[in-house]
Amino acid sequence: MTERILKTRISVLDAFNQVRNDQSLAHDNSILNYDESLLIFNNVASSIRFIQALERKIAQRATATEAEFDDDIPF
């Protein structure tokens, strides 16, 4: 299920670029309302938090694995 969610988030991130470029105060176009803005922001932010959590766990496992295979000679 996680893989499916992340794959659909790719299209959300692509659409986010369009919103960021065309529907923000940076350009003279119509802007999103507050609730739409929160929905988009929270969706993108939750994806980023999930990916960062995965990356932290991967780094912790790599550190633990390196500690297990210490090649130092004990004498």
Residue pairs with C-beta under 8 A, 6 or more apart in sequence:
6 47
6 50
9 43
9 47
12 40
12 43
12 44
12 47
13 44
13 47
16 40
16 44
19 32
19 40
21 27
22 29
23 29
23 30
23 31
23 32
24 31
24 32
25 31
32 40
